């Protein structure tokens, strides 16, 4: 088919007025002005979107759909440790059926907001075989061995058995304060051998910095109370601890690192060695909910890191809208142009998932890339990217893997 729109925003050059994209099966095969594309592909079905901007589908680089059902149930807490206690209390009330419903509800919401690919961390990889993901999904098994570090290899191997039913998957040792050195090593070993993706939470909260650097604070006391050995605390920053877990600068695998809020000055010197190893995900609205230290965007960008956007979970956010994340990021970084903000939810996130290893390419409208597209209203004024970032509705038309989709209506209690 040929899809025509008032403007085609390729993220691969200037927007194309009266643009068109030719699709064959699940791939983009041609991009240009409508007269030229239609002339090159005569006889093909034409879908005219009218006064819309056609964009690459949005990519959520960090999310926990397990907790969609916890929206609004945990008011902000005084410390990160208090929040962990609160979410553990809520999780204890949920059955496997409750988690299944929560994940499916989250998928539907993310799709309504124009997300066509999601990196989803789940604590229950055994549920994956029971879920038909409606959008392109990278499933990451969230791994914690704080109460049983002697079982690190077993925990990883059991997760992999469940993950194998998914077309795209990876491993997610939760964080340095909940995942042992052995668990990190096992994940690295598997990633190196099988070229799978790895993700983790790192340097997220002040409590984490206090725990590892000073051997004190609410998180230190909480982890100690549940039986974690604390002899690795009091000397290093969370980043230093993580790098030490994995053998220093010789990291063989790439990591999608969520948060990276709490960094000491010496951490930035260390990070210079990892610009090709770390992709960083920032979740602006979850960040605001927790009141974390300012995300060091400019310093990380200056070092050359690929920085993406994610929503985190609805236990610390109000919706799964990446448009909402883009607007929140723009408020905190008003000097960043809206086209660069949009890149964080398209191009950059596509790079973080390293599509080339999996036979697909995402985040741009370019011949050879996956046919994952969305359309939003476009008035034709000069500030096109500002309009896109400001879009606050639901996306009613999208192309997923080359197939046209219409989103289902939102429930009555749906939050934007």
C-alpha positions as CSV (number, residue, x, y, z in Angstrom):
1,X,0.0,0.0,0.0
2,X,0.9,3.7,-0.2
3,X,0.2,5.9,2.8
4,X,-0.1,9.6,2.1
5,X,-0.1,12.4,4.7
6,X,0.1,16.1,4.8
7,X,3.6,15.7,6.3
8,X,5.8,12.7,6.7
9,X,8.2,13.1,9.6
10,X,10.9,10.6,8.8
11,X,13.4,11.4,11.6
12,X,15.9,10.8,8.8
13,X,15.9,14.3,7.3
14,X,13.5,17.3,6.9
15,X,9.8,16.5,7.1
16,X,8.3,15.8,3.7
17,X,5.2,18.0,2.8
18,X,2.5,16.1,0.9
19,X,4.6,13.0,1.7
20,X,4.0,9.3,1.1
21,X,5.4,6.0,2.3
22,X,5.2,2.8,0.3
23,X,4.8,-0.5,2.3
24,X,5.4,-4.0,1.3
25,X,4.3,-6.7,3.8
26,X,5.9,-5.4,7.1
27,X,8.6,-3.2,5.7
28,X,8.9,0.4,4.4
29,X,10.1,0.2,0.7
30,X,9.9,3.8,-0.4
31,X,9.6,7.4,1.1
32,X,9.2,10.7,-0.7
33,X,6.6,13.1,-2.0
34,X,3.2,11.6,-2.9
35,X,3.5,12.3,-6.6
36,X,6.9,10.6,-6.9
37,X,6.1,7.6,-4.6
38,X,2.7,7.0,-6.3
39,X,4.4,7.2,-9.7
40,X,7.0,4.6,-8.7
41,X,4.4,2.2,-7.3
42,X,1.4,2.5,-9.7
43,X,-1.6,0.4,-9.0
44,X,-1.0,0.1,-5.2
45,X,-3.8,0.8,-2.7
46,X,-3.6,4.4,-1.4
47,X,-4.5,5.2,2.2
48,X,-4.9,9.0,2.5
49,X,-4.6,10.2,6.1
50,X,-5.5,13.8,5.2
51,X,-4.3,16.6,7.5
52,X,-2.1,14.3,9.6
53,X,1.6,14.1,10.4
54,X,2.9,10.5,9.8
55,X,5.6,9.5,12.3
56,X,7.6,6.5,13.3
57,X,5.9,4.6,16.1
58,X,7.0,5.6,19.5
59,X,9.3,3.3,21.5
60,X,9.1,3.0,25.3
61,X,12.6,2.0,26.4
62,X,11.7,1.2,30.0
63,X,8.4,0.1,31.5
64,X,6.9,-2.3,34.1
65,X,3.4,-3.3,32.8
66,X,3.1,-5.6,35.8
67,X,2.0,-2.6,37.9
68,X,-0.5,-0.9,35.6
69,X,-3.2,-1.7,38.2
70,X,-1.3,0.3,40.9
71,X,-2.0,3.7,39.2
72,X,-2.7,6.2,42.0
73,X,-2.4,3.7,44.8
74,X,0.9,4.7,46.3
75,X,1.3,8.4,47.2
76,X,4.8,9.8,47.1
77,X,6.8,8.6,50.1
78,X,9.5,10.3,52.2
79,X,12.2,7.9,51.1
80,X,12.8,5.4,48.3
81,X,12.9,2.6,50.9
82,X,9.4,3.6,52.1
83,X,8.2,3.4,48.5
84,X,9.7,-0.1,48.2
85,X,7.8,-1.2,51.3
86,X,4.6,0.3,50.0
87,X,4.8,-1.4,46.6
88,X,5.7,-4.7,48.2
89,X,2.5,-4.4,50.3
90,X,0.4,-3.8,47.1
91,X,2.1,-6.6,45.2
92,X,1.3,-9.1,48.0
93,X,-2.4,-8.5,47.3
94,X,-2.1,-9.5,43.6
95,X,-2.7,-13.0,42.1
96,X,-1.2,-14.2,38.8
97,X,-4.6,-13.5,37.3
98,X,-4.3,-9.9,38.6
99,X,-0.9,-9.5,37.0
100,X,-2.1,-10.9,33.7
101,X,-5.0,-8.4,33.7
102,X,-2.6,-5.6,34.7
103,X,-0.2,-6.4,31.9
104,X,-2.9,-6.6,29.2
105,X,-4.4,-3.3,30.4
106,X,-1.0,-1.7,30.2
107,X,-0.4,-2.9,26.6
108,X,-3.8,-1.5,25.5
109,X,-3.0,1.9,27.2
110,X,0.5,2.2,25.7
111,X,-0.9,1.4,22.2
112,X,-3.6,4.1,22.6
113,X,-0.9,6.6,23.1
114,X,1.0,5.7,20.0
115,X,3.6,3.3,21.4
116,X,4.4,0.6,18.9
117,X,7.4,-1.0,20.6
118,X,8.0,-1.4,24.4
119,X,10.8,-2.7,26.5
120,X,8.9,-4.3,29.3
121,X,10.4,-5.6,32.6
122,X,8.4,-8.3,34.2
123,X,8.9,-10.1,37.6
124,X,6.8,-13.0,36.2
125,X,8.3,-14.3,33.0
126,X,6.3,-17.5,33.4
127,X,3.2,-15.5,32.4
128,X,4.6,-14.4,29.0
129,X,3.3,-17.5,27.2
130,X,-0.2,-16.6,28.3
131,X,-0.1,-13.1,26.8
132,X,-0.6,-12.0,23.2
133,X,1.3,-8.7,23.1
134,X,-0.6,-6.3,20.8
135,X,2.6,-4.3,20.0
136,X,6.2,-5.1,19.4
137,X,7.7,-6.2,22.7
138,X,11.1,-6.9,24.2
139,X,10.4,-8.9,27.4
140,X,13.0,-8.6,30.1
141,X,12.9,-10.9,33.1
142,X,13.5,-8.8,36.2
143,X,15.9,-10.8,38.4
144,X,16.4,-10.4,42.2
145,X,18.4,-12.8,44.4
146,X,18.9,-10.7,47.5
147,X,17.4,-13.4,49.7
148,X,19.1,-16.3,47.9
149,X,22.3,-15.3,46.2
150,X,23.4,-18.9,46.1
151,X,20.6,-19.6,43.6
152,X,21.8,-16.9,41.1
153,X,22.5,-19.3,38.2
154,X,19.2,-21.2,38.8
155,X,17.2,-18.0,38.9
156,X,18.6,-16.9,35.6
157,X,18.2,-20.3,33.9
158,X,14.6,-20.6,35.0
159,X,13.8,-17.2,33.6
160,X,15.3,-18.0,30.3
161,X,13.1,-21.1,30.0
162,X,10.0,-18.8,30.2
163,X,11.5,-16.1,28.0
164,X,12.2,-18.4,25.1
165,X,8.5,-18.3,24.1
166,X,8.9,-14.6,23.3
167,X,10.3,-13.5,19.9
168,X,12.4,-10.7,21.5
169,X,13.8,-11.0,25.1
170,X,16.5,-10.1,27.5
171,X,17.6,-10.2,31.1
172,X,17.2,-7.5,33.8
173,X,19.2,-8.0,37.0
174,X,17.2,-5.5,39.0
175,X,19.9,-3.2,40.6
176,X,23.2,-3.5,42.4
177,X,21.4,-3.5,45.8
178,X,19.1,-6.4,44.9
179,X,21.2,-8.5,42.5
180,X,24.4,-10.3,43.5
181,X,27.7,-10.2,41.6
182,X,27.1,-13.8,40.6
183,X,23.8,-12.9,39.1
184,X,25.3,-10.0,37.1
185,X,28.1,-12.3,35.8
186,X,25.7,-15.0,34.7
187,X,23.6,-12.5,32.8
188,X,26.7,-11.0,31.1
189,X,27.9,-14.5,30.2
190,X,24.6,-15.4,28.5
191,X,24.4,-12.0,26.7
192,X,27.9,-12.5,25.4
193,X,27.1,-16.0,24.2
194,X,23.7,-15.4,22.7
195,X,23.7,-11.6,21.9
196,X,20.7,-10.9,24.0
197,X,19.9,-7.6,25.5
198,X,20.5,-6.6,29.1
199,X,18.9,-3.8,31.2
200,X,19.1,-2.7,34.8
201,X,18.2,0.1,37.3
202,X,21.3,2.0,38.3
203,X,22.0,5.0,40.6
204,X,18.3,5.8,40.8
205,X,17.8,7.3,44.3
206,X,19.7,9.2,47.0
207,X,19.1,6.2,49.2
208,X,21.1,4.0,46.8
209,X,24.0,6.5,46.9
210,X,23.9,6.7,50.8
211,X,23.8,2.9,51.0
212,X,26.8,2.2,48.8
213,X,29.0,5.3,49.4
214,X,28.3,6.0,53.0
215,X,27.0,2.7,54.5
216,X,23.9,4.4,55.9
217,X,20.4,5.7,55.2
218,X,16.9,4.3,54.9
219,X,17.7,2.0,52.0
220,X,20.8,0.6,53.8
221,X,18.7,-0.1,57.0
222,X,15.9,-1.7,54.9
223,X,18.1,-4.0,53.0
224,X,20.0,-5.0,56.1
225,X,16.6,-5.8,57.8
226,X,15.7,-8.3,55.1
227,X,19.0,-10.1,55.4
228,X,21.2,-8.7,52.7
229,X,24.9,-8.9,53.4
230,X,26.0,-5.2,53.8
231,X,29.8,-5.7,53.7
232,X,30.0,-4.2,50.2
233,X,28.6,-0.8,51.4
234,X,30.4,2.3,52.6
235,X,33.1,2.7,49.9
236,X,31.8,3.0,46.4
237,X,29.1,4.8,44.4
238,X,26.4,2.7,42.8
239,X,28.0,3.1,39.4
240,X,31.4,1.9,40.8
241,X,29.6,-1.0,42.4
242,X,27.9,-2.0,39.2
243,X,31.0,-1.7,37.1
244,X,32.9,-3.7,39.7
245,X,30.3,-6.5,39.5
246,X,31.0,-6.9,35.9
247,X,34.8,-6.7,35.8
248,X,35.5,-3.1,35.0
249,X,35.9,-1.4,31.7
250,X,36.1,-4.7,29.8
251,X,32.3,-5.1,29.8
252,X,31.6,-7.3,26.7
253,X,27.8,-6.6,26.5
254,X,25.8,-3.5,26.0
255,X,23.3,-2.4,28.7
256,X,20.1,-0.3,28.7
257,X,20.6,1.6,32.0
258,X,17.5,3.1,33.5
259,X,17.7,6.3,35.6
260,X,21.4,7.2,36.4
261,X,20.3,10.2,38.5
262,X,22.8,9.9,41.4
263,X,26.3,10.4,40.2
264,X,29.4,11.8,41.9
265,X,31.9,13.8,40.0
266,X,34.3,10.9,39.8
267,X,31.5,8.9,38.2
268,X,31.6,11.1,35.1
269,X,35.3,10.3,34.6
270,X,34.4,6.6,34.9
271,X,31.5,6.9,32.5
272,X,33.8,8.1,29.7
273,X,34.9,4.5,29.3
274,X,31.3,3.3,28.7
275,X,29.7,5.5,26.0
276,X,29.6,2.5,23.6
277,X,28.3,0.1,26.3
278,X,25.5,2.1,28.0
279,X,22.2,3.3,26.6
280,X,20.5,5.5,29.2
281,X,16.7,5.7,29.8
282,X,15.2,8.7,31.5
283,X,11.6,8.6,32.8
284,X,10.8,12.3,33.5
285,X,7.4,11.9,35.2
286,X,8.4,9.0,37.5
287,X,11.6,11.0,38.2
288,X,9.4,14.0,39.4
289,X,7.1,11.7,41.4
290,X,10.1,10.5,43.5
291,X,11.8,13.9,43.7
292,X,15.1,12.4,42.6
293,X,18.2,14.6,42.1
294,X,18.2,16.4,38.8
295,X,18.9,14.1,35.9
296,X,22.4,15.1,34.5
297,X,21.2,15.2,30.9
298,X,23.7,17.8,29.6
299,X,26.7,16.0,31.1
300,X,25.6,12.6,29.8
301,X,24.9,14.0,26.4
302,X,28.2,15.8,26.3
303,X,29.9,12.5,27.0
304,X,28.2,11.0,23.9
305,X,25.6,8.7,25.5
306,X,22.5,7.6,23.6
307,X,19.6,8.9,25.8
308,X,16.1,7.6,25.5
309,X,12.7,8.0,27.2
310,X,10.6,5.5,29.1
311,X,7.5,5.7,31.3
312,X,8.6,3.4,34.1
313,X,5.5,1.9,35.8
314,X,2.1,3.3,36.8
315,X,3.1,2.8,40.5
316,X,5.0,6.1,40.0
317,X,3.4,7.7,37.0
318,X,0.0,8.8,35.8
319,X,-0.1,7.3,32.3
320,X,1.8,5.3,29.8
321,X,2.0,8.2,27.3
322,X,5.4,8.9,25.8
323,X,4.0,12.3,24.6
324,X,3.5,13.0,28.3
325,X,7.2,12.1,28.9
326,X,8.3,14.3,26.1
327,X,6.4,17.3,27.5
328,X,7.8,16.6,31.0
329,X,11.3,16.4,29.6
330,X,10.8,19.6,27.7
331,X,9.8,21.4,30.9
332,X,13.0,20.3,32.7
333,X,15.2,20.9,29.7
334,X,13.7,23.9,27.8
335,X,16.8,24.4,25.8
336,X,16.4,21.2,23.9
337,X,14.6,21.6,20.6
338,X,11.4,19.5,20.2
339,X,12.8,17.5,17.3
340,X,15.6,16.3,19.5
341,X,13.0,15.4,22.2
342,X,11.1,13.4,19.7
343,X,14.3,11.6,18.7
344,X,14.5,10.3,22.3
345,X,11.3,8.4,21.9
346,X,12.0,7.2,18.3
347,X,15.5,7.1,16.9
348,X,17.4,6.8,20.2
349,X,15.2,4.2,21.6
350,X,15.4,2.2,18.4
351,X,19.2,2.2,18.7
352,X,19.0,1.1,22.3
353,X,17.2,-2.1,21.3
354,X,19.9,-2.8,18.7
355,X,17.5,-3.9,16.1
356,X,20.2,-5.0,13.6
357,X,20.8,-8.1,15.7
358,X,17.2,-9.1,15.5
359,X,16.5,-8.6,11.8
360,X,14.5,-5.4,12.2
361,X,15.0,-1.6,12.3
362,X,12.9,0.9,14.2
363,X,12.6,4.6,15.0
364,X,12.8,6.1,11.5
365,X,10.7,6.2,8.3
366,X,13.3,4.8,5.9
367,X,13.4,2.1,3.3
368,X,14.2,-1.2,4.9
369,X,12.9,-0.2,8.3
370,X,9.9,-1.9,10.0
371,X,6.5,-0.6,9.0
372,X,5.5,0.7,12.5
373,X,3.9,4.1,12.0
374,X,1.5,6.5,13.7
375,X,-0.4,9.6,12.7
376,X,-1.3,12.7,14.7
377,X,-3.2,15.9,13.7
378,X,-1.1,18.5,11.8
379,X,-2.2,22.1,11.2
380,X,0.6,22.9,8.7
381,X,2.2,25.7,10.8
382,X,6.0,26.2,11.0
383,X,6.3,24.7,14.5
384,X,5.6,21.1,13.4
385,X,7.7,19.4,16.1
386,X,6.3,21.6,18.8
387,X,2.8,20.5,17.7
388,X,3.8,16.9,17.8
389,X,5.3,17.0,21.3
390,X,2.3,19.0,22.5
391,X,-0.2,16.4,21.2
392,X,-2.3,15.3,24.2
393,X,-4.9,13.0,22.6
394,X,-5.1,9.3,21.8
395,X,-3.6,8.0,18.5
396,X,-6.5,6.6,16.5
397,X,-4.5,5.3,13.5
398,X,-1.3,3.3,13.4
399,X,0.5,0.8,11.3
400,X,1.9,-2.2,13.3
401,X,4.2,-4.5,11.5
402,X,2.7,-3.4,8.2
403,X,-0.9,-3.9,9.3
404,X,-3.4,-1.0,9.8
405,X,-4.8,-0.8,13.4
406,X,-7.6,1.2,15.0
407,X,-7.3,1.7,18.7
408,X,-10.1,0.5,21.0
409,X,-11.9,3.3,22.9
410,X,-10.5,4.2,26.3
411,X,-12.4,3.1,29.4
412,X,-14.4,5.7,31.3
413,X,-11.8,6.0,34.0
414,X,-8.9,6.3,31.6
415,X,-6.2,8.9,32.5
416,X,-4.1,10.9,30.1
